[in-house]
Each structure stands twice: as C-alpha cells, then as structure tokens.
C-alpha cells in the first residue's frame, strides 16, 4: 500500500510541477489573499478533482476539448473579474478576516473549474486503473497537489509582502487581472490545440 501511495505522489507531483499554469494562478492569488484561505480552497478543489479522476479513470482524458476550454476560460475570466472588482485600498485586519471565506471560495473555483483532464488527473486515473487501490491513489494524488499548491502559495505570499511595500494596489490589480487573462487564454489555446493534435 505504501509503495502505491509514494508512486502516485511522485508521479502526480512530477506531472503537475512541470509547466503547470496552476502554479502561476496560485501565485497570483497569493499576492492578493492570505495563504491559509487559499490553501483551504485549493485543498478542497484538489480533493474533488482527484476523486473524479480516480472514480472515472481514463474517461477524464476523453472530455471534449471545447467543454474543457469553456470551463477553463470561464474560470479564469470569473477570477479576473473578481480581482478587478476588489477594492484597491488596503483594508483593516477586521475586513481581512471577513475575506478569508471569499479567498477560499475564489481559490476553490479557480482550481476546480479549470484544467480538467490535465496531466495530474490523467496520471491519477492511470495509477488507479493500474493498481486498483483508488483510496490510496487518491490520498497520494491529493498530497502531491497540496504540496504543489503550498509551494506556489508560499512563494506568492513572499512576493505579496514585497509588493505591498513597493507597489500601489491599483498596479497590483491591473497586473493580476492581466496575468489571469493571459493564463486563461493560454490554457484555452493549449486545450484546443491538444484536442486537434
């Protein structure tokens, strides 16, 4: 059982860490919100996505590219709109506490509704089909995704502190929204070109 857990963790982590746009999305979120709510939202999304991957196996790889592209673009666009509507002035500690739930929900949505059928899910689905231990594979896959998310959120939190001290909130908003729109466009292009390749 432990070899399957570690094999799944390693396979999903390596598959996800190489060139994954979700790392950048998480980094952008971490420049705007606190790390803990982001991690909570991400963890719930990772748990749900990997449960689907393990349950339906290889069918996840056969999702129509237009459906995946539509969900991905809607997710990135929704996240960009949410960040754009966020007030530009810095807020008090009391307001920050109220934003924790919102940050967790935004993080959940950004991850859950994007990049279905990506390499991490396909890897988890393959491991589940190969080893026949969906619970163990799920734990390994979610652990790998949580590690990836923690790394991205930690780097983003460090960047957030540096930015807060040096950059105006308006510039942060414009840069964050622009980055999300570019990442969303790249995700859609990648999804559609993979579907025709």
C-alpha positions as CSV (number, residue, x, y, z in Angstrom):
1,X,0.0,0.0,0.0
2,X,2.8,2.5,0.8
3,X,4.6,1.9,-2.4
4,X,1.4,2.7,-4.3
5,X,0.9,5.9,-2.2
6,X,4.5,7.1,-2.9
7,X,4.4,6.1,-6.5
8,X,1.2,8.1,-7.0
9,X,2.6,11.0,-5.1
10,X,5.8,11.1,-7.1
11,X,4.1,10.6,-10.5
12,X,1.4,13.2,-9.9
13,X,3.8,15.8,-8.4
14,X,6.3,15.5,-11.3
15,X,3.5,15.6,-13.9
16,X,1.9,18.7,-12.3
17,X,5.1,20.7,-11.4
18,X,6.4,20.8,-15.0
19,X,5.0,23.8,-16.8
20,X,1.7,23.9,-15.0
21,X,-0.2,27.2,-15.3
22,X,-2.0,26.5,-12.0
23,X,1.3,27.3,-10.2
24,X,1.1,30.8,-11.6
25,X,-2.6,31.2,-10.9
26,X,-1.9,30.2,-7.2
27,X,1.0,32.7,-7.2
28,X,-1.3,35.5,-8.4
29,X,-4.0,34.6,-5.8
30,X,-1.3,34.6,-3.1
31,X,-0.3,38.1,-3.9
32,X,-3.9,39.2,-3.2
33,X,-5.1,37.0,-0.3
34,X,-3.7,35.3,2.7
35,X,-2.1,31.9,2.3
36,X,-4.3,29.8,4.7
37,X,-7.7,30.5,2.9
38,X,-6.0,29.9,-0.4
39,X,-4.7,26.6,0.8
40,X,-8.1,25.6,2.2
41,X,-9.9,26.4,-1.1
42,X,-7.2,24.6,-3.1
43,X,-7.2,21.5,-1.0
44,X,-11.0,21.1,-1.3
45,X,-10.7,21.6,-5.1
46,X,-7.8,19.1,-5.3
47,X,-9.7,16.6,-3.3
48,X,-12.8,16.8,-5.5
49,X,-10.9,16.8,-8.8
50,X,-8.8,13.8,-7.9
51,X,-11.9,11.9,-6.6
52,X,-13.4,12.4,-10.0
53,X,-10.1,11.3,-11.7
54,X,-9.8,8.2,-9.6
55,X,-13.5,7.3,-9.9
56,X,-13.9,7.7,-13.7
57,X,-10.4,6.7,-14.7
58,X,-9.5,7.2,-18.3
59,X,-12.8,8.8,-19.2
60,X,-11.5,12.1,-17.8
61,X,-8.9,12.1,-20.6
62,X,-11.7,11.9,-23.2
63,X,-13.6,15.1,-22.2
64,X,-14.5,17.2,-25.2
65,X,-11.8,19.9,-25.7
66,X,-14.5,22.6,-26.2
67,X,-16.1,21.7,-22.9
68,X,-12.7,21.9,-21.1
69,X,-11.8,25.1,-22.9
70,X,-15.2,26.7,-22.0
71,X,-14.8,25.8,-18.3
72,X,-11.2,26.9,-18.2
73,X,-12.0,30.3,-19.9
74,X,-15.0,30.9,-17.6
75,X,-12.9,30.1,-14.6
76,X,-10.1,32.5,-15.4
77,X,-12.5,35.2,-16.6
78,X,-14.5,34.9,-13.4
79,X,-11.4,35.1,-11.3
80,X,-10.1,38.1,-13.2
81,X,-13.5,39.9,-12.8
82,X,-13.5,39.1,-9.0
83,X,-10.0,40.6,-8.6
84,X,-10.9,43.6,-10.7
85,X,-13.9,44.4,-8.5
86,X,-11.9,44.0,-5.3
87,X,-11.3,47.4,-3.6
88,X,-7.9,48.9,-4.4
89,X,-7.3,50.5,-0.9
90,X,-5.6,48.5,1.8
91,X,-8.1,47.2,4.4
92,X,-8.0,46.8,8.2
93,X,-7.4,43.5,9.9
94,X,-11.1,43.2,10.7
95,X,-12.0,43.3,7.0
96,X,-9.2,40.8,6.2
97,X,-10.8,38.2,8.5
98,X,-14.1,38.5,6.6
99,X,-12.3,38.0,3.3
100,X,-10.9,34.6,4.3
101,X,-14.0,32.8,3.2
102,X,-14.1,34.7,0.0
103,X,-10.4,33.9,-0.7
104,X,-11.1,30.2,-0.1
105,X,-14.1,30.2,-2.4
106,X,-12.2,32.0,-5.2
107,X,-9.2,29.6,-4.8
108,X,-11.6,26.7,-5.0
109,X,-13.3,28.0,-8.1
110,X,-10.0,28.9,-9.8
111,X,-8.8,25.3,-9.4
112,X,-11.9,23.3,-9.6
113,X,-13.3,24.8,-12.8
114,X,-10.1,24.8,-14.8
115,X,-7.8,22.4,-16.4
116,X,-10.0,19.3,-16.3
117,X,-8.3,16.3,-17.9
118,X,-4.9,17.7,-17.2
119,X,-1.8,15.6,-16.8
120,X,-2.2,15.3,-13.0
121,X,-5.7,13.9,-13.3
122,X,-4.8,11.6,-16.1
123,X,-1.8,10.3,-14.1
124,X,-4.1,9.7,-11.0
125,X,-6.6,8.0,-13.2
126,X,-4.0,5.7,-14.7
127,X,-2.5,4.9,-11.3
128,X,-5.9,4.0,-10.0
129,X,-6.7,1.8,-13.0
130,X,-3.2,0.1,-12.8
131,X,-3.1,-0.6,-9.0
132,X,-6.8,-1.0,-8.3
133,X,-6.5,0.9,-5.0
134,X,-8.5,4.1,-5.6
135,X,-8.4,5.3,-2.0
136,X,-4.6,5.1,-1.7
137,X,-4.1,6.7,-5.2
138,X,-6.5,9.5,-4.2
139,X,-4.5,10.2,-1.0
140,X,-1.2,10.2,-2.9
141,X,-2.6,12.4,-5.7
142,X,-4.2,14.9,-3.3
143,X,-1.0,15.1,-1.3
144,X,1.0,15.8,-4.4
145,X,-1.4,18.5,-5.5
146,X,-1.4,20.0,-2.0
147,X,2.4,20.1,-1.9
148,X,2.4,21.9,-5.3
149,X,-0.2,24.4,-4.1
150,X,1.7,25.0,-0.8
151,X,4.9,25.8,-2.7
152,X,3.1,28.2,-5.1
153,X,1.2,29.9,-2.3
154,X,4.3,30.3,-0.1
155,X,6.3,31.9,-3.0
156,X,3.3,34.1,-3.7
157,X,3.0,35.1,0.0
158,X,6.6,36.2,0.0
159,X,6.1,38.1,-3.2
160,X,2.9,39.7,-1.7
161,X,4.8,41.2,1.2
162,X,7.5,42.6,-1.2
163,X,4.7,44.0,-3.5
164,X,2.7,45.6,-0.6
165,X,5.8,47.5,0.4
166,X,6.7,48.7,-3.1
167,X,3.7,48.7,-5.5
168,X,0.4,50.6,-5.4
169,X,-2.8,48.5,-5.0
170,X,-4.0,49.8,-8.4
171,X,-1.0,48.5,-10.2
172,X,-1.3,45.1,-8.4
173,X,-4.9,44.8,-9.6
174,X,-4.1,45.6,-13.2
175,X,-1.1,43.2,-13.2
176,X,-3.0,40.4,-11.5
177,X,-6.1,40.7,-13.8
178,X,-3.8,40.8,-16.9
179,X,-1.8,37.8,-15.8
180,X,-5.1,35.8,-15.2
181,X,-6.4,36.8,-18.6
182,X,-3.2,35.7,-20.3
183,X,-3.1,32.4,-18.4
184,X,-6.7,31.8,-19.2
185,X,-6.1,32.4,-22.9
186,X,-3.0,30.2,-22.9
187,X,-5.0,27.4,-21.2
188,X,-7.8,27.6,-23.8
189,X,-5.3,27.6,-26.7
190,X,-3.4,24.7,-25.2
191,X,-6.6,22.7,-24.6
192,X,-7.9,23.3,-28.1
193,X,-4.7,22.6,-29.9
194,X,-4.2,19.3,-27.9
195,X,-7.7,18.3,-29.0
196,X,-6.8,18.7,-32.7
197,X,-3.2,17.2,-32.4
